[in-house]
Amino acid sequence: MAMVPPPTSDKDDKKLLDHKIVTVERAASDLRRGLAVVVSDEAGSILVQSAELLVDLWIERFRSLSGGEPVVGLTKTRANVLHVSPRSGHVALIKISRYMDSAVIQSMADPADDLMRPMLGPFQVATRGAEAVHEAGLKLCKVARLLPAALLSTFLPTEDGAQWARDKDLLHVRADDVLNFDHSDAAGLRKVTSAKVPLSGSEKTTMVAFRPDDGGTEHFALIIGDPNRHDPVLTRIHSECFTGDLLGSLKCDCGEQLNGAIRHMQQAGGGVLLYLAQEGRGIGLINKLRAYQLQDQGFDTVDANERLGFHSDERIFEPAAHMLKILGFSAVRLLTNNPLKVAGLEKCAIVVSERVEHAFPANAHNDHYLQTKKKRSGHLLS
């Protein structure tokens, strides 16, 4: 008689989820160190290595290790810049020609010199179209805060990618765990601690720290004053901006939005400012600086992100929704000019009773940036 496995408890399910998140983060860490990882799904397993960190020695080692001819994987947005189109999905798989050493592959990933080398290529798309494992390989680069471009192997000759990875002393990760990482990471958020932090704009401020139990991405909330918990709370979702919030950069309006939100909440009698670890609309500080370099070449903020291989906005708003629920708020008056934030919270069962305008005058350095947000990203700016 077949044995029936015992039912799993919520605690067991949570441990499994935490393990999956940690495994994705460990795999992303290996990519950041120039190592290869194995990604698997029902279709099979592939070897993945960051294109940004590639050296010539590793291309031959990669061929030897995988037993086949690798391809370069690029997101659809980056591939379009190089005048190639994916055969399927959102990933283009490009054959490696004889002339393509690590420097060429790095230039395929990094658009810094696109204008100096406009004739880069031509490139030949691989015969086989991309599948979920290839998309997961590029997503893993994003989790690692690297450019979303990778050296990808053919499908490995094994039905057990996890065992093959162990035999080669490599990390193994499931494709669906990678593709669901952002949402899983947000769902695991917990309140860690809180403390009174008097601010120049609001002396009665409490700072609350949130972190998933697995030790993943940390976010913070500022509770300004004493907000009424029976009415929709005045709320600002603010993505961290090292250059604007801390350095006072004039290229954006982030610092003004941050400090202005605190003052507004203080004057209104209270509010909640959610400070999310989503630098550069979710692409990370180094990639944001790369986008700034492209803006200096004449590209706007949307085109710059897409030339890097990202979407124009990589953020999700589930962390904000979970933080509000943990704090005991289910309805907000949202300080924003971005309709996507309204839709993002409402999708996560937070009621947005009102959108409150939150705009500041442009300066000579950010006028074009603000106009781009209005014209191309749909921000409600006058």
FIDOMI-260589 format. One line per 10 residues: number of its first residue (from 0); their letters; for each residue y, x, z of C-alpha. Coordinates in Angstrom, 3 decimals, decimal comma. Layout:
# FIDOMI-260589
NUM) A) Y:X:Z  ...
# end
This chain:
# FIDOMI-260589
0) MAMVPPPTSD) 0,000:0,000:0,000  3,373:1,424:-1,003  5,661:2,450:1,824  8,975:0,567:1,943  11,877:2,852:2,877  13,850:1,686:5,915  17,192:0,039:5,189  20,202:2,323:5,404  22,926:1,681:7,954  26,672:1,792:7,358
10) KDDKKLLDHK) 26,635:5,087:9,242  24,016:6,501:6,876  25,998:5,313:3,847  29,118:6,980:5,214  27,281:10,280:5,776  26,047:10,135:2,181  29,571:9,451:0,894  30,989:12,319:2,965  28,296:14,643:1,609  29,145:13,694:-1,975
20) IVTVERAASD) 32,875:14,328:-1,421  32,214:17,696:0,224  29,906:18,689:-2,634  32,623:17,893:-5,202  35,181:19,894:-3,222  32,798:22,861:-2,938  32,153:22,739:-6,688  35,908:22,612:-7,359  36,366:25,620:-5,064  33,783:27,584:-7,048
30) LRRGLAVVVS) 35,622:26,775:-10,291  38,852:28,113:-8,727  37,035:31,376:-8,051  35,939:31,742:-11,656  32,336:30,673:-11,051  30,230:28,222:-13,025  28,748:25,003:-11,622  26,128:22,554:-12,839  27,069:18,913:-13,497  24,355:16,284:-14,044
40) DEAGSILVQS) 23,862:12,645:-14,889  21,118:10,517:-16,455  21,749:12,115:-19,870  21,098:15,626:-18,576  22,769:18,657:-17,021  25,410:21,105:-18,279  26,998:24,299:-17,058  30,791:24,178:-16,512  33,323:26,977:-16,072  37,135:26,906:-16,060
50) AELLVDLWIE) 38,720:27,999:-19,345  41,890:29,044:-17,526  40,090:31,774:-15,547  37,715:32,915:-18,280  37,105:36,595:-19,093  35,182:38,006:-22,076  32,256:39,190:-19,961  31,587:35,642:-18,796  31,283:34,157:-22,287  28,180:36,221:-23,055
60) RFRSLSGGEP) 26,848:35,716:-19,545  27,403:31,976:-19,954  25,408:31,987:-23,218  22,591:33,916:-21,603  22,513:31,740:-18,510  22,545:28,399:-20,343  20,359:29,462:-23,249  22,617:27,919:-25,871  25,941:28,103:-27,643  28,784:26,815:-25,435
70) VVGLTKTRAN) 31,755:24,727:-26,529  35,304:24,416:-25,236  36,080:21,061:-23,653  39,658:19,758:-23,829  41,166:16,444:-22,776  42,246:14,123:-25,561  45,938:14,697:-24,787  45,600:18,484:-25,082  43,295:18,277:-28,105  45,830:16,141:-29,968
80) VLHVSPRSGH) 48,414:18,903:-29,557  45,969:21,293:-31,271  45,363:18,743:-34,060  41,780:17,923:-33,170  40,357:14,576:-32,107  37,375:13,779:-29,905  34,329:12,367:-31,629  34,037:9,936:-28,723  35,653:9,205:-25,388  38,512:11,209:-23,905
90) VALIKISRYM) 37,106:14,736:-24,309  37,058:16,905:-27,424  34,220:19,435:-27,691  35,273:22,369:-29,866  32,913:24,949:-31,350  33,517:28,571:-30,411  34,135:30,555:-33,585  33,516:34,287:-33,897  37,188:35,176:-33,427  37,560:33,164:-30,190
100) DSAVIQSMAD) 37,575:35,560:-27,248  38,639:34,608:-23,700  42,341:35,065:-24,531  42,118:32,567:-27,396  40,215:30,087:-25,234  42,823:30,452:-22,483  45,584:29,758:-25,012  43,724:26,610:-26,073  43,974:25,466:-22,459  47,504:26,673:-21,663
110) PADDLMRPML) 50,395:25,467:-23,867  52,881:28,087:-22,614  52,845:29,928:-25,965  52,271:26,969:-28,301  55,657:27,348:-29,954  55,119:31,092:-30,444  51,660:30,519:-31,962  51,963:27,260:-33,921  49,086:28,169:-36,256  46,496:28,556:-33,478
120) GPFQVATRGA) 43,188:27,442:-34,941  41,897:25,774:-37,048  39,313:24,318:-34,705  36,028:22,633:-35,515  34,837:19,746:-33,373  31,213:19,956:-32,237  28,665:17,693:-33,893  27,758:15,915:-30,662  30,316:13,695:-28,964  31,298:14,019:-25,328
130) EAVHEAGLKL) 29,509:12,115:-22,566  30,148:11,438:-18,896  29,043:14,922:-17,813  31,687:16,488:-20,058  34,397:14,199:-18,699  33,247:15,093:-15,188  33,483:18,803:-16,005  37,160:18,448:-16,930  37,816:16,133:-13,973  36,392:18,839:-11,703
140) CKVARLLPAA) 39,019:21,236:-13,099  41,685:18,708:-12,117  40,256:18,419:-8,601  40,480:22,219:-8,442  44,179:22,010:-9,490  43,370:24,024:-12,627  44,201:23,206:-16,230  41,750:20,529:-17,446  39,880:22,704:-19,929  36,441:24,249:-19,583
150) LLSTFLPTED) 33,637:26,207:-21,134  30,747:23,726:-21,386  27,124:24,482:-22,193  24,718:22,488:-24,272  22,389:20,300:-22,225  20,214:22,523:-20,069  16,457:22,544:-20,835  15,470:20,911:-17,537  15,018:17,458:-16,053  16,041:18,689:-12,606
160) GAQWARDKDL) 19,554:20,093:-12,766  19,737:20,448:-8,990  16,656:22,670:-8,856  17,838:24,704:-11,861  21,159:25,275:-10,091  19,393:26,391:-6,890  17,251:28,829:-8,872  20,415:30,331:-10,405  22,325:30,313:-7,080  24,888:27,845:-8,445
170) LHVRADDVLN) 26,338:24,663:-6,999  25,178:21,333:-8,406  27,144:18,092:-8,465  26,589:14,627:-9,881  28,963:13,465:-12,633  29,620:10,056:-11,072  30,534:11,694:-7,749  33,150:13,774:-9,566  34,530:10,866:-11,583  34,777:8,695:-8,438
180) FDHSDAAGLR) 36,132:11,486:-6,242  39,758:10,312:-5,923  38,735:6,810:-4,869  36,024:8,028:-2,485  38,422:10,516:-0,913  41,028:7,782:-0,372  38,498:5,344:1,092  37,516:7,892:3,747  41,010:8,286:5,217  41,248:8,091:9,012
190) KVTSAKVPLS) 44,135:8,447:11,451  43,865:11,896:13,044  46,872:12,162:15,333  50,515:11,188:15,720  53,625:12,557:17,403  57,303:11,765:17,821  59,358:13,843:15,363  63,102:13,126:15,615  64,781:13,493:12,214  68,418:13,995:11,340
200) GSEKTTMVAF) 68,361:10,669:9,504  66,379:8,838:12,187  65,874:10,259:15,649  63,285:7,590:16,482  60,538:8,650:14,096  56,796:8,944:14,619  54,743:11,099:12,252  51,136:10,031:11,709  48,514:12,307:10,121  45,613:10,998:8,034
210) RPDDGGTEHF) 42,545:12,889:6,830  39,091:11,878:5,586  36,231:12,588:7,985  34,884:15,126:5,498  38,054:17,240:5,928  39,506:16,428:2,510  43,026:15,639:1,323  45,579:15,047:4,098  48,444:12,549:3,856  51,186:11,627:6,320
220) ALIIGDPNRH) 53,221:8,600:7,334  56,665:8,475:8,918  57,239:5,375:10,999  61,008:5,014:11,135  62,435:3,107:14,090  60,489:0,070:15,245  59,470:-1,980:12,196  58,610:-5,631:12,710  54,879:-6,030:12,131  55,133:-9,774:11,513
230) DPVLTRIHSE) 57,286:-9,464:8,377  56,816:-7,394:5,206  57,712:-3,837:6,191  60,251:-1,784:4,259  58,068:0,896:2,674  58,450:3,937:0,468  55,522:5,702:-1,257  56,736:9,271:-1,710  54,708:11,938:-3,510  55,258:15,358:-1,988
240) CFTGDLLGSL) 57,668:17,548:-3,960  57,953:21,117:-2,701  60,796:21,952:-5,075  62,834:18,793:-4,469  62,039:17,895:-0,844  62,101:21,414:0,614  64,098:23,585:-1,774  66,642:21,000:-2,876  65,854:21,362:-6,588  68,284:19,583:-8,914
250) KCDCGEQLNG) 65,644:19,084:-11,635  64,426:15,855:-9,996  65,695:13,169:-7,612  62,872:13,522:-5,075  64,867:15,046:-2,244  67,533:12,353:-2,550  64,866:9,646:-2,641  63,138:11,046:0,460  66,260:11,394:2,594  67,785:8,204:1,188
260) AIRHMQQAGG) 64,665:6,225:2,124  64,806:7,490:5,712  68,481:6,519:6,015  67,839:3,112:4,439  64,974:2,389:6,848  67,032:3,500:9,830  69,876:1,178:8,838  67,429:-1,689:8,225  65,923:-1,353:11,703  62,665:0,300:10,699
270) GVLLYLAQEG) 60,232:1,113:7,952  57,257:3,206:6,848  57,457:6,209:4,537  54,088:7,321:3,155  54,146:11,010:2,222  51,246:11,592:-0,168  49,721:14,907:-1,216  50,245:14,200:-4,921  52,565:17,007:-6,045  53,791:16,754:-9,612
280) RGIGLINKLR) 52,470:13,194:-10,079  49,050:14,458:-9,046  48,731:17,674:-11,096  49,620:20,150:-8,332  52,508:22,552:-7,810  51,420:25,332:-10,172  50,817:22,906:-13,010  54,150:21,244:-12,254  55,841:24,626:-12,683  54,005:24,960:-16,002
290) AYQLQDQGFD) 55,422:21,566:-16,971  58,912:22,795:-15,999  58,429:25,793:-18,292  57,594:23,423:-21,153  60,662:21,335:-20,333  62,729:24,509:-20,717  61,254:24,721:-24,236  62,588:21,238:-25,029  59,731:18,886:-24,104  60,383:15,953:-21,783
300) TVDANERLGF) 58,416:15,411:-18,567  55,870:13,074:-20,214  55,181:15,344:-23,186  54,977:18,382:-20,889  52,238:16,852:-18,724  50,298:15,719:-21,769  50,558:19,105:-23,514  48,976:20,563:-20,365  46,063:18,167:-20,845  46,961:15,665:-18,127
310) HSDERIFEPA) 47,984:12,036:-18,257  51,713:11,527:-17,801  50,889:10,329:-14,261  47,630:11,247:-12,505  48,323:9,454:-9,216  46,385:6,640:-7,593  47,810:4,452:-4,823  44,684:3,727:-2,813  45,596:6,359:-0,179  48,881:4,540:0,441
320) AHMLKILGFS) 47,131:1,170:0,729  44,514:2,503:3,169  47,195:4,120:5,325  49,173:0,873:5,501  46,076:-1,076:6,510  45,205:1,454:9,215  48,763:1,191:10,538  48,428:-2,584:10,649  50,617:-3,573:7,679  49,397:-5,879:4,919
330) AVRLLTNNPL) 52,720:-6,805:3,250  55,648:-4,617:2,198  59,114:-4,587:0,737  58,701:-1,599:-1,556  61,488:0,932:-2,090  60,806:1,998:-5,674  61,933:1,912:-9,287  58,363:2,341:-10,535  56,466:-0,881:-11,416  53,185:1,070:-11,336
340) KVAGLEKCAI) 53,554:1,522:-7,574  53,944:-2,232:-7,138  50,862:-2,908:-9,276  48,923:-0,120:-7,567  49,447:-1,528:-4,072  48,769:-5,112:-5,123  45,514:-3,996:-6,736  44,515:-2,675:-3,301  45,247:-5,994:-1,532  48,697:-5,069:-0,204
350) VVSERVEHAF) 51,233:-7,850:-0,759  54,504:-6,612:-2,279  56,947:-9,344:-1,352  59,933:-7,564:-2,874  60,789:-4,492:-4,924  63,870:-2,844:-3,431  65,923:-0,699:-5,827  65,961:2,982:-4,895  68,107:4,901:-7,391  70,597:7,754:-7,066
360) PANAHNDHYL) 73,248:9,170:-9,420  72,064:11,704:-11,998  73,308:15,288:-12,172  73,578:17,706:-15,070  70,071:19,046:-14,404  68,096:15,815:-13,987  69,874:13,326:-16,265  67,362:13,806:-19,103  64,478:13,576:-16,611  65,745:10,254:-15,253
370) QTKKKRSGHL) 66,300:8,881:-18,751  62,727:9,855:-19,648  61,402:8,035:-16,576  63,323:4,956:-17,705  62,504:5,042:-21,427  58,960:6,379:-21,423  57,540:5,632:-17,958  59,055:2,195:-17,474  61,090:2,969:-14,358  63,672:0,297:-13,614
380) LS) 66,802:2,423:-13,755  70,232:1,351:-14,981
# end
